[in-house]
């Protein structure tokens, strides 16, 4: 999936420019240097990760909606208890 997404991303964004302030460019250069890469690669990789995470999120939301449509959900009290447990962990 990553290669397909990467190919789609590059074909969609071919020729698109992103403009940063001088301060942002300096910050990107600093982060890139610490990461052992160049700023352009850093931005491309970050954009791809964002798109991949967005795709995973949307898929999870669709699955959650499908589960709810099938009646596969828990009551609010149980969700509250699970949430409280997660906060304590």
C-alpha positions as a LaTeX table, in Angstrom:
\begin{tabular}{lrrr}
\hline
Residue & $x$ (\AA) & $y$ (\AA) & $z$ (\AA) \\
\hline
Unk1 & 0.00 & 0.00 & 0.00 \\
Unk2 & 2.84 & 2.37 & 0.83 \\
Unk3 & 4.28 & 2.23 & $-2.71$ \\
Unk4 & 0.84 & 2.72 & $-4.28$ \\
Unk5 & 0.12 & 5.65 & $-1.99$ \\
Unk6 & 3.56 & 7.07 & $-2.67$ \\
Unk7 & 3.02 & 6.82 & $-6.45$ \\
Unk8 & $-0.41$ & 8.45 & $-6.21$ \\
Unk9 & 0.94 & 11.17 & $-3.98$ \\
Unk10 & 3.77 & 12.00 & $-6.36$ \\
Unk11 & 1.54 & 12.03 & $-9.43$ \\
Unk12 & $-1.04$ & 14.26 & $-7.72$ \\
Unk13 & 1.50 & 16.67 & $-6.30$ \\
Unk14 & 3.87 & 16.77 & $-9.25$ \\
Unk15 & 4.70 & 20.39 & $-9.78$ \\
Unk16 & 3.14 & 21.59 & $-6.53$ \\
Unk17 & 5.30 & 23.91 & $-4.48$ \\
Unk18 & 5.14 & 24.46 & $-0.76$ \\
Unk19 & 6.46 & 27.75 & 0.56 \\
Unk20 & 7.87 & 28.13 & 4.05 \\
Unk21 & 9.01 & 31.16 & 5.96 \\
Unk22 & 12.74 & 31.60 & 6.50 \\
Unk23 & 12.24 & 30.50 & 10.11 \\
Unk24 & 10.37 & 27.37 & 9.03 \\
Unk25 & 13.04 & 26.55 & 6.46 \\
Unk26 & 15.74 & 26.90 & 9.11 \\
Unk27 & 13.79 & 24.62 & 11.43 \\
Unk28 & 13.33 & 22.05 & 8.66 \\
Unk29 & 17.03 & 22.20 & 7.83 \\
Unk30 & 17.93 & 21.67 & 11.47 \\
Unk31 & 15.57 & 18.70 & 11.85 \\
Unk32 & 16.74 & 17.21 & 8.55 \\
Unk33 & 20.38 & 17.49 & 9.55 \\
Unk34 & 19.69 & 15.77 & 12.88 \\
Unk35 & 17.80 & 13.05 & 10.97 \\
Unk36 & 20.60 & 12.58 & 8.46 \\
Unk37 & 18.51 & 13.61 & 5.46 \\
Unk38 & 17.80 & 16.70 & 3.42 \\
Unk39 & 14.85 & 19.07 & 4.02 \\
Unk40 & 13.03 & 18.08 & 0.83 \\
Unk41 & 13.12 & 14.38 & 1.73 \\
Unk42 & 12.03 & 15.23 & 5.27 \\
Unk43 & 8.97 & 17.12 & 4.02 \\
Unk44 & 8.07 & 14.42 & 1.48 \\
Unk45 & 8.36 & 11.67 & 4.10 \\
Unk46 & 6.28 & 13.67 & 6.58 \\
Unk47 & 3.57 & 14.31 & 3.98 \\
Unk48 & 3.45 & 10.63 & 3.06 \\
Unk49 & 3.19 & 9.60 & 6.73 \\
Unk50 & 0.37 & 12.08 & 7.18 \\
Unk51 & $-1.50$ & 10.69 & 4.18 \\
Unk52 & $-0.98$ & 7.10 & 5.35 \\
Unk53 & $-2.22$ & 7.95 & 8.84 \\
Unk54 & $-5.22$ & 9.76 & 7.36 \\
Unk55 & $-6.04$ & 6.68 & 5.25 \\
Unk56 & $-5.78$ & 4.41 & 8.33 \\
Unk57 & $-7.97$ & 6.77 & 10.34 \\
Unk58 & $-10.64$ & 6.95 & 7.65 \\
Unk59 & $-10.64$ & 3.14 & 7.31 \\
Unk60 & $-11.04$ & 2.78 & 11.09 \\
Unk61 & $-13.92$ & 5.25 & 11.11 \\
Unk62 & $-15.63$ & 3.39 & 8.25 \\
Unk63 & $-15.18$ & 0.11 & 10.14 \\
Unk64 & $-16.57$ & 1.65 & 13.33 \\
Unk65 & $-19.61$ & 2.93 & 11.48 \\
Unk66 & $-20.15$ & $-0.49$ & 9.90 \\
Unk67 & $-19.90$ & $-2.14$ & 13.33 \\
Unk68 & $-22.41$ & 0.31 & 14.79 \\
Unk69 & $-24.74$ & $-0.31$ & 11.85 \\
Unk70 & $-24.55$ & $-4.03$ & 12.67 \\
Unk71 & $-25.34$ & $-3.27$ & 16.32 \\
Unk72 & $-21.82$ & $-4.11$ & 17.49 \\
Unk73 & $-21.22$ & $-1.39$ & 20.03 \\
Unk74 & $-20.94$ & $-1.00$ & 23.78 \\
Unk75 & $-22.99$ & 1.08 & 26.14 \\
Unk76 & $-21.72$ & 4.47 & 27.31 \\
Unk77 & $-21.03$ & 3.24 & 30.86 \\
Unk78 & $-18.75$ & 0.47 & 29.58 \\
Unk79 & $-16.94$ & 2.93 & 27.31 \\
Unk80 & $-16.44$ & 5.31 & 30.23 \\
Unk81 & $-14.99$ & 2.46 & 32.30 \\
Unk82 & $-12.62$ & 1.45 & 29.48 \\
Unk83 & $-11.53$ & 5.04 & 29.02 \\
Unk84 & $-10.85$ & 5.45 & 32.74 \\
Unk85 & $-8.82$ & 2.22 & 32.69 \\
Unk86 & $-6.75$ & 3.52 & 29.77 \\
Unk87 & $-6.03$ & 6.75 & 31.62 \\
Unk88 & $-4.81$ & 4.81 & 34.66 \\
Unk89 & $-2.51$ & 2.60 & 32.60 \\
\hline
\end{tabular}
